[in-house]
Amino acid sequence: MHHEASVLVRDSLSRLGEIDREVLTLFFFEAFRRDEVAHILGIASNAVSARLLRATNRLASELKRSHADWCHVSTPPLLKRS
């Protein structure tokens, strides 16, 4: 089931815009901290937080839209990582 969920997330992620994919990939898949993501992207740390919030909301909406038959997805909470 974990593999199936991973495939669904990656499929939905591929449907997002480049900015959303970039910030989500750096933070979640490559496990950079917010300050590191900010440095990589050349933006302020608070801008990373705003982008993460928007991108996770868009990803949740895409998951709901594309895969509603597979699972119920709630909007992800703001992340606790620094």
Backbone as XML, in Angstrom:
<?xml version="1.0"?>
<chain id="A" units="angstrom">
  <residue number="1" name="MET">
    <atom name="N" x="0.826" y="-1.189" z="0.000"/>
    <atom name="CA" x="0.000" y="0.000" z="0.000"/>
    <atom name="C" x="0.869" y="1.251" z="0.000"/>
  </residue>
  <residue number="2" name="HIS">
    <atom name="N" x="2.000" y="1.225" z="0.701"/>
    <atom name="CA" x="2.898" y="2.371" z="0.730"/>
    <atom name="C" x="3.378" y="2.717" z="-0.672"/>
  </residue>
  <residue number="3" name="HIS">
    <atom name="N" x="3.735" y="1.696" z="-1.453"/>
    <atom name="CA" x="4.206" y="1.917" z="-2.825"/>
    <atom name="C" x="3.107" y="2.554" z="-3.669"/>
  </residue>
  <residue number="4" name="GLU">
    <atom name="N" x="1.886" y="2.064" z="-3.508"/>
    <atom name="CA" x="0.753" y="2.610" z="-4.251"/>
    <atom name="C" x="0.552" y="4.080" z="-3.934"/>
  </residue>
  <residue number="5" name="ALA">
    <atom name="N" x="0.622" y="4.425" z="-2.655"/>
    <atom name="CA" x="0.462" y="5.826" z="-2.245"/>
    <atom name="C" x="1.583" y="6.680" z="-2.818"/>
  </residue>
  <residue number="6" name="SER">
    <atom name="N" x="2.792" y="6.160" z="-2.820"/>
    <atom name="CA" x="3.926" y="6.886" z="-3.372"/>
    <atom name="C" x="3.721" y="7.172" z="-4.856"/>
  </residue>
  <residue number="7" name="VAL">
    <atom name="N" x="3.220" y="6.204" z="-5.577"/>
    <atom name="CA" x="2.952" y="6.377" z="-7.007"/>
    <atom name="C" x="1.884" y="7.455" z="-7.215"/>
  </residue>
  <residue number="8" name="LEU">
    <atom name="N" x="0.843" y="7.436" z="-6.405"/>
    <atom name="CA" x="-0.226" y="8.428" z="-6.525"/>
    <atom name="C" x="0.291" y="9.834" z="-6.230"/>
  </residue>
  <residue number="9" name="VAL">
    <atom name="N" x="1.120" y="9.961" z="-5.201"/>
    <atom name="CA" x="1.671" y="11.268" z="-4.850"/>
    <atom name="C" x="2.572" y="11.773" z="-5.969"/>
  </residue>
  <residue number="10" name="ARG">
    <atom name="N" x="3.448" y="10.906" z="-6.470"/>
    <atom name="CA" x="4.349" y="11.326" z="-7.553"/>
    <atom name="C" x="3.569" y="11.681" z="-8.823"/>
  </residue>
  <residue number="11" name="ASP">
    <atom name="N" x="2.514" y="10.944" z="-9.110"/>
    <atom name="CA" x="1.671" y="11.261" z="-10.261"/>
    <atom name="C" x="1.035" y="12.642" z="-10.090"/>
  </residue>
  <residue number="12" name="SER">
    <atom name="N" x="0.478" y="12.902" z="-8.918"/>
    <atom name="CA" x="-0.143" y="14.195" z="-8.655"/>
    <atom name="C" x="0.892" y="15.315" z="-8.642"/>
  </residue>
  <residue number="13" name="LEU">
    <atom name="N" x="2.057" y="15.028" z="-8.096"/>
    <atom name="CA" x="3.142" y="16.008" z="-8.065"/>
    <atom name="C" x="3.542" y="16.416" z="-9.482"/>
  </residue>
  <residue number="14" name="SER">
    <atom name="N" x="3.548" y="15.472" z="-10.391"/>
    <atom name="CA" x="3.950" y="15.765" z="-11.775"/>
    <atom name="C" x="2.965" y="16.698" z="-12.470"/>
  </residue>
  <residue number="15" name="ARG">
    <atom name="N" x="1.759" y="16.803" z="-11.944"/>
    <atom name="CA" x="0.734" y="17.663" z="-12.542"/>
    <atom name="C" x="0.787" y="19.093" z="-12.020"/>
  </residue>
  <residue number="16" name="LEU">
    <atom name="N" x="1.611" y="19.340" z="-11.010"/>
    <atom name="CA" x="1.735" y="20.686" z="-10.442"/>
    <atom name="C" x="2.684" y="21.528" z="-11.275"/>
  </residue>
  <residue number="17" name="GLY">
    <atom name="N" x="2.655" y="22.822" z="-11.032"/>
    <atom name="CA" x="3.575" y="23.731" z="-11.706"/>
    <atom name="C" x="5.000" y="23.529" z="-11.207"/>
  </residue>
  <residue number="18" name="GLU">
    <atom name="N" x="5.946" y="24.060" z="-11.976"/>
    <atom name="CA" x="7.363" y="23.866" z="-11.662"/>
    <atom name="C" x="7.747" y="24.414" z="-10.285"/>
  </residue>
  <residue number="19" name="ILE">
    <atom name="N" x="7.244" y="25.577" z="-9.919"/>
    <atom name="CA" x="7.586" y="26.175" z="-8.618"/>
    <atom name="C" x="7.104" y="25.282" z="-7.481"/>
  </residue>
  <residue number="20" name="ASP">
    <atom name="N" x="5.885" y="24.775" z="-7.597"/>
    <atom name="CA" x="5.349" y="23.885" z="-6.562"/>
    <atom name="C" x="6.166" y="22.595" z="-6.479"/>
  </residue>
  <residue number="21" name="ARG">
    <atom name="N" x="6.430" y="21.989" z="-7.634"/>
    <atom name="CA" x="7.219" y="20.744" z="-7.643"/>
    <atom name="C" x="8.599" y="20.962" z="-7.047"/>
  </residue>
  <residue number="22" name="GLU">
    <atom name="N" x="9.215" y="22.070" z="-7.390"/>
    <atom name="CA" x="10.572" y="22.358" z="-6.930"/>
    <atom name="C" x="10.644" y="22.457" z="-5.409"/>
  </residue>
  <residue number="23" name="VAL">
    <atom name="N" x="9.774" y="23.240" z="-4.809"/>
    <atom name="CA" x="9.831" y="23.429" z="-3.358"/>
    <atom name="C" x="9.446" y="22.150" z="-2.624"/>
  </residue>
  <residue number="24" name="LEU">
    <atom name="N" x="8.452" y="21.423" z="-3.123"/>
    <atom name="CA" x="8.057" y="20.166" z="-2.484"/>
    <atom name="C" x="9.156" y="19.115" z="-2.597"/>
  </residue>
  <residue number="25" name="THR">
    <atom name="N" x="9.780" y="19.035" z="-3.756"/>
    <atom name="CA" x="10.852" y="18.059" z="-3.966"/>
    <atom name="C" x="12.045" y="18.352" z="-3.062"/>
  </residue>
  <residue number="26" name="LEU">
    <atom name="N" x="12.464" y="19.597" z="-3.014"/>
    <atom name="CA" x="13.613" y="19.948" z="-2.172"/>
    <atom name="C" x="13.330" y="19.664" z="-0.700"/>
  </residue>
  <residue number="27" name="PHE">
    <atom name="N" x="12.142" y="20.024" z="-0.246"/>
    <atom name="CA" x="11.821" y="19.905" z="1.173"/>
    <atom name="C" x="11.507" y="18.466" z="1.586"/>
  </residue>
  <residue number="28" name="PHE">
    <atom name="N" x="10.662" y="17.785" z="0.817"/>
    <atom name="CA" x="10.206" y="16.454" z="1.224"/>
    <atom name="C" x="11.085" y="15.318" z="0.716"/>
  </residue>
  <residue number="29" name="PHE">
    <atom name="N" x="11.421" y="15.338" z="-0.548"/>
    <atom name="CA" x="12.146" y="14.211" z="-1.130"/>
    <atom name="C" x="13.651" y="14.313" z="-0.919"/>
  </residue>
  <residue number="30" name="GLU">
    <atom name="N" x="14.179" y="15.533" z="-0.978"/>
    <atom name="CA" x="15.614" y="15.707" z="-0.781"/>
    <atom name="C" x="15.952" y="16.108" z="0.649"/>
  </residue>
  <residue number="31" name="ALA">
    <atom name="N" x="14.919" y="16.363" z="1.455"/>
    <atom name="CA" x="15.029" y="16.606" z="2.906"/>
    <atom name="C" x="15.914" y="17.798" z="3.283"/>
  </residue>
  <residue number="32" name="PHE">
    <atom name="N" x="15.873" y="18.837" z="2.451"/>
    <atom name="CA" x="16.557" y="20.063" z="2.836"/>
    <atom name="C" x="15.709" y="20.812" z="3.861"/>
  </residue>
  <residue number="33" name="ARG">
    <atom name="N" x="16.364" y="21.520" z="4.774"/>
    <atom name="CA" x="15.659" y="22.379" z="5.733"/>
    <atom name="C" x="15.150" y="23.622" z="4.999"/>
  </residue>
  <residue number="34" name="ARG">
    <atom name="N" x="14.212" y="24.325" z="5.620"/>
    <atom name="CA" x="13.649" y="25.528" z="4.995"/>
    <atom name="C" x="14.728" y="26.544" z="4.641"/>
  </residue>
  <residue number="35" name="ASP">
    <atom name="N" x="15.674" y="26.760" z="5.548"/>
    <atom name="CA" x="16.721" y="27.745" z="5.258"/>
    <atom name="C" x="17.599" y="27.295" z="4.093"/>
  </residue>
  <residue number="36" name="GLU">
    <atom name="N" x="17.797" y="25.988" z="3.955"/>
    <atom name="CA" x="18.576" y="25.469" z="2.829"/>
    <atom name="C" x="17.805" y="25.625" z="1.514"/>
  </residue>
  <residue number="37" name="VAL">
    <atom name="N" x="16.520" y="25.352" z="1.554"/>
    <atom name="CA" x="15.684" y="25.539" z="0.368"/>
    <atom name="C" x="15.709" y="27.013" z="-0.041"/>
  </residue>
  <residue number="38" name="ALA">
    <atom name="N" x="15.620" y="27.887" z="0.940"/>
    <atom name="CA" x="15.671" y="29.327" z="0.664"/>
    <atom name="C" x="16.970" y="29.701" z="-0.043"/>
  </residue>
  <residue number="39" name="HIS">
    <atom name="N" x="18.077" y="29.183" z="0.448"/>
    <atom name="CA" x="19.380" y="29.467" z="-0.154"/>
    <atom name="C" x="19.446" y="28.921" z="-1.583"/>
  </residue>
  <residue number="40" name="ILE">
    <atom name="N" x="19.009" y="27.698" z="-1.782"/>
    <atom name="CA" x="19.039" y="27.069" z="-3.106"/>
    <atom name="C" x="18.199" y="27.863" z="-4.105"/>
  </residue>
  <residue number="41" name="LEU">
    <atom name="N" x="17.020" y="28.303" z="-3.668"/>
    <atom name="CA" x="16.106" y="29.010" z="-4.563"/>
    <atom name="C" x="16.383" y="30.508" z="-4.631"/>
  </residue>
  <residue number="42" name="GLY">
    <atom name="N" x="17.221" y="31.009" z="-3.716"/>
    <atom name="CA" x="17.525" y="32.435" z="-3.702"/>
    <atom name="C" x="16.363" y="33.289" z="-3.241"/>
  </residue>
  <residue number="43" name="ILE">
    <atom name="N" x="15.593" y="32.753" z="-2.283"/>
    <atom name="CA" x="14.442" y="33.478" z="-1.740"/>
    <atom name="C" x="14.529" y="33.479" z="-0.217"/>
  </residue>
  <residue number="44" name="ALA">
    <atom name="N" x="13.696" y="34.282" z="0.413"/>
    <atom name="CA" x="13.664" y="34.355" z="1.874"/>
    <atom name="C" x="13.035" y="33.091" z="2.456"/>
  </residue>
  <residue number="45" name="SER">
    <atom name="N" x="13.432" y="32.774" z="3.678"/>
    <atom name="CA" x="12.912" y="31.588" z="4.361"/>
    <atom name="C" x="11.390" y="31.647" z="4.525"/>
  </residue>
  <residue number="46" name="ASN">
    <atom name="N" x="10.868" y="32.844" z="4.820"/>
    <atom name="CA" x="9.407" y="32.954" z="4.973"/>
    <atom name="C" x="8.698" y="32.742" z="3.635"/>
  </residue>
  <residue number="47" name="ALA">
    <atom name="N" x="9.382" y="33.045" z="2.518"/>
    <atom name="CA" x="8.809" y="32.766" z="1.197"/>
    <atom name="C" x="8.745" y="31.259" z="0.956"/>
  </residue>
  <residue number="48" name="VAL">
    <atom name="N" x="9.735" y="30.530" z="1.464"/>
    <atom name="CA" x="9.716" y="29.064" z="1.365"/>
    <atom name="C" x="8.503" y="28.531" z="2.118"/>
  </residue>
  <residue number="49" name="SER">
    <atom name="N" x="8.278" y="29.036" z="3.313"/>
    <atom name="CA" x="7.119" y="28.587" z="4.096"/>
    <atom name="C" x="5.815" y="28.845" z="3.354"/>
  </residue>
  <residue number="50" name="ALA">
    <atom name="N" x="5.690" y="30.023" z="2.757"/>
    <atom name="CA" x="4.471" y="30.361" z="2.006"/>
    <atom name="C" x="4.323" y="29.445" z="0.789"/>
  </residue>
  <residue number="51" name="ARG">
    <atom name="N" x="5.431" y="29.207" z="0.078"/>
    <atom name="CA" x="5.372" y="28.327" z="-1.094"/>
    <atom name="C" x="5.012" y="26.902" z="-0.696"/>
  </residue>
  <residue number="52" name="LEU">
    <atom name="N" x="5.579" y="26.432" z="0.423"/>
    <atom name="CA" x="5.259" y="25.083" z="0.892"/>
    <atom name="C" x="3.780" y="24.959" z="1.231"/>
  </residue>
  <residue number="53" name="LEU">
    <atom name="N" x="3.240" y="25.950" z="1.884"/>
    <atom name="CA" x="1.825" y="25.911" z="2.246"/>
    <atom name="C" x="0.954" y="25.870" z="0.990"/>
  </residue>
  <residue number="54" name="ARG">
    <atom name="N" x="1.233" y="26.760" z="0.053"/>
    <atom name="CA" x="0.448" y="26.773" z="-1.189"/>
    <atom name="C" x="0.622" y="25.470" z="-1.970"/>
  </residue>
  <residue number="55" name="ALA">
    <atom name="N" x="1.858" y="25.003" z="-2.062"/>
    <atom name="CA" x="2.137" y="23.793" z="-2.846"/>
    <atom name="C" x="1.501" y="22.553" z="-2.217"/>
  </residue>
  <residue number="56" name="THR">
    <atom name="N" x="1.550" y="22.434" z="-0.888"/>
    <atom name="CA" x="0.923" y="21.266" z="-0.248"/>
    <atom name="C" x="-0.594" y="21.312" z="-0.416"/>
  </residue>
  <residue number="57" name="ASN">
    <atom name="N" x="-1.161" y="22.503" z="-0.368"/>
    <atom name="CA" x="-2.606" y="22.626" z="-0.598"/>
    <atom name="C" x="-2.961" y="22.238" z="-2.031"/>
  </residue>
  <residue number="58" name="ARG">
    <atom name="N" x="-2.158" y="22.680" z="-2.988"/>
    <atom name="CA" x="-2.397" y="22.320" z="-4.391"/>
    <atom name="C" x="-2.222" y="20.814" z="-4.610"/>
  </residue>
  <residue number="59" name="LEU">
    <atom name="N" x="-1.211" y="20.248" z="-3.961"/>
    <atom name="CA" x="-0.993" y="18.805" z="-4.088"/>
    <atom name="C" x="-2.183" y="18.037" z="-3.507"/>
  </residue>
  <residue number="60" name="ALA">
    <atom name="N" x="-2.666" y="18.466" z="-2.358"/>
    <atom name="CA" x="-3.832" y="17.802" z="-1.758"/>
    <atom name="C" x="-5.047" y="17.908" z="-2.675"/>
  </residue>
  <residue number="61" name="SER">
    <atom name="N" x="-5.249" y="19.071" z="-3.274"/>
    <atom name="CA" x="-6.374" y="19.245" z="-4.202"/>
    <atom name="C" x="-6.225" y="18.345" z="-5.419"/>
  </residue>
  <residue number="62" name="GLU">
    <atom name="N" x="-5.000" y="18.244" z="-5.930"/>
    <atom name="CA" x="-4.751" y="17.379" z="-7.085"/>
    <atom name="C" x="-4.979" y="15.909" z="-6.724"/>
  </residue>
  <residue number="63" name="LEU">
    <atom name="N" x="-4.537" y="15.507" z="-5.544"/>
    <atom name="CA" x="-4.777" y="14.135" z="-5.099"/>
    <atom name="C" x="-6.274" y="13.852" z="-4.987"/>
  </residue>
  <residue number="64" name="LYS">
    <atom name="N" x="-7.003" y="14.791" z="-4.412"/>
    <atom name="CA" x="-8.457" y="14.617" z="-4.281"/>
    <atom name="C" x="-9.115" y="14.521" z="-5.657"/>
  </residue>
  <residue number="65" name="ARG">
    <atom name="N" x="-8.697" y="15.392" z="-6.568"/>
    <atom name="CA" x="-9.291" y="15.430" z="-7.898"/>
    <atom name="C" x="-8.955" y="14.177" z="-8.703"/>
  </residue>
  <residue number="66" name="SER">
    <atom name="N" x="-7.700" y="13.810" z="-8.696"/>
    <atom name="CA" x="-7.228" y="12.723" z="-9.556"/>
    <atom name="C" x="-7.458" y="11.333" z="-8.987"/>
  </residue>
  <residue number="67" name="HIS">
    <atom name="N" x="-7.467" y="11.220" z="-7.677"/>
    <atom name="CA" x="-7.475" y="9.892" z="-7.066"/>
    <atom name="C" x="-8.532" y="9.758" z="-5.973"/>
  </residue>
  <residue number="68" name="ALA">
    <atom name="N" x="-9.636" y="10.453" z="-6.141"/>
    <atom name="CA" x="-10.700" y="10.421" z="-5.132"/>
    <atom name="C" x="-11.237" y="9.017" z="-4.920"/>
  </residue>
  <residue number="69" name="ASP">
    <atom name="N" x="-11.189" y="8.197" z="-5.950"/>
    <atom name="CA" x="-11.693" y="6.827" z="-5.830"/>
    <atom name="C" x="-10.777" y="5.947" z="-4.988"/>
  </residue>
  <residue number="70" name="TRP">
    <atom name="N" x="-9.513" y="6.344" z="-4.838"/>
    <atom name="CA" x="-8.550" y="5.522" z="-4.108"/>
    <atom name="C" x="-8.481" y="5.868" z="-2.624"/>
  </residue>
  <residue number="71" name="CYS">
    <atom name="N" x="-8.546" y="7.140" z="-2.318"/>
    <atom name="CA" x="-8.383" y="7.536" z="-0.920"/>
    <atom name="C" x="-9.053" y="8.867" z="-0.649"/>
  </residue>
  <residue number="72" name="HIS">
    <atom name="N" x="-9.194" y="9.138" z="0.624"/>
    <atom name="CA" x="-9.677" y="10.440" z="1.071"/>
    <atom name="C" x="-8.468" y="11.209" z="1.554"/>
  </residue>
  <residue number="73" name="VAL">
    <atom name="N" x="-8.224" y="12.374" z="0.968"/>
    <atom name="CA" x="-7.048" y="13.166" z="1.308"/>
    <atom name="C" x="-7.504" y="14.466" z="1.935"/>
  </residue>
  <residue number="74" name="SER">
    <atom name="N" x="-6.979" y="14.762" z="3.105"/>
    <atom name="CA" x="-7.279" y="16.048" z="3.718"/>
    <atom name="C" x="-6.119" y="16.988" z="3.430"/>
  </residue>
  <residue number="75" name="THR">
    <atom name="N" x="-6.375" y="18.265" z="3.533"/>
    <atom name="CA" x="-5.325" y="19.246" z="3.322"/>
    <atom name="C" x="-4.251" y="19.029" z="4.366"/>
  </residue>
  <residue number="76" name="PRO">
    <atom name="N" x="-2.999" y="18.883" z="3.946"/>
    <atom name="CA" x="-1.934" y="18.594" z="4.905"/>
    <atom name="C" x="-1.714" y="19.742" z="5.872"/>
  </residue>
  <residue number="77" name="PRO">
    <atom name="N" x="-1.413" y="19.426" z="7.118"/>
    <atom name="CA" x="-1.133" y="20.489" z="8.086"/>
    <atom name="C" x="0.202" y="21.142" z="7.769"/>
  </residue>
  <residue number="78" name="LEU">
    <atom name="N" x="0.383" y="22.348" z="8.232"/>
    <atom name="CA" x="1.670" y="23.017" z="8.068"/>
    <atom name="C" x="2.739" y="22.173" z="8.742"/>
  </residue>
  <residue number="79" name="LEU">
    <atom name="N" x="3.826" y="22.003" z="8.082"/>
    <atom name="CA" x="4.844" y="21.062" z="8.525"/>
    <atom name="C" x="5.607" y="21.549" z="9.735"/>
  </residue>
  <residue number="80" name="LYS">
    <atom name="N" x="6.012" y="20.634" z="10.571"/>
    <atom name="CA" x="6.712" y="20.950" z="11.811"/>
    <atom name="C" x="8.213" y="21.075" z="11.620"/>
  </residue>
  <residue number="81" name="ARG">
    <atom name="N" x="8.735" y="20.558" z="10.481"/>
    <atom name="CA" x="10.187" y="20.596" z="10.270"/>
    <atom name="C" x="10.671" y="22.029" z="10.174"/>
  </residue>
  <residue number="82" name="SER">
    <atom name="N" x="11.949" y="22.236" z="10.534"/>
    <atom name="CA" x="12.506" y="23.600" z="10.450"/>
    <atom name="C" x="13.145" y="23.843" z="9.113"/>
  </residue>
</chain>
